[in-house]
Amino acid sequence: MRYTPFAPRCVPIHPSVVRHFGITYVDEATRYQFLSEGAFTFNEYVLRFMRSEWNLDLEEGIADTHRGDAGAAEKLRKGLAQSAFSAIGWHLLSILLEREGDDAGAIGASRRAAALAPRVPSVPLRLGRLLMRAGDVAGAEWAFREAVWVAGENWRTHAGLRDCLLHQGRLVEAIVEAREAVALSPDKQAAHAELDRLQQRYAGASYPAN
């Protein structure tokens, strides 16, 4: 698997251990995931742990969003003011802003989430859908291709790219992605129905001979 469906958790490596063993994949600038708040350097991570510091507004905003409670967006905003590197915070705020009809705000929050968590497929998928609806088809295609690259085994990534290509009139390329979506989700009737529709459309079109 090229991505994990589980929330990222990190345990920092002490700089003295890095030096002793000559570890090259981490250094003093390496950042480690801390709860939902984002990534911190070793010193920042350890100090937060020792002081029992955590972002109450952010955690409550995340929980309230999942429960559908009122006021979740305001808590997320307060939490993000302290933890601007929280990918899940920006992702959930994007969802809430879209529900409120603030498409521009939703796109902005989704861009922040995508920059922080490019390897979580739901993040570029959401950005792609928002951009396509806003008319930024090129940006949407980039986001969907990022999702496919990260999680090509997830049928939803191919379905998103399929819809984006079809929106541009690129029927043959859309059919390729539709077939991938069906191969990865043989039990999804919607994916089968869309592939059948596209293939019928292709069969009814007139194309010059190669």
Secondary structure, 3 states (H helix, E strand, C coil): CCCCCCCCCCCCCCHHHHHHHCCCCCCCCCCEECCCCCEECHHHHHHHHHHCCCCHHHHHHHHHHHHCCCCHHHHHHHHHHHCCCCHHHHHHHHHHHHHCCCHHHHHHHHHHHHHHCCCCCHHHHHHHHHHHHHCCHHHHHHHHHHHHHHCCCCHHHHHHHHHHHHHCCCHHHHHHHHHHHHHHCCCCHHHHHHHHHHHHHHHHCCCCCC
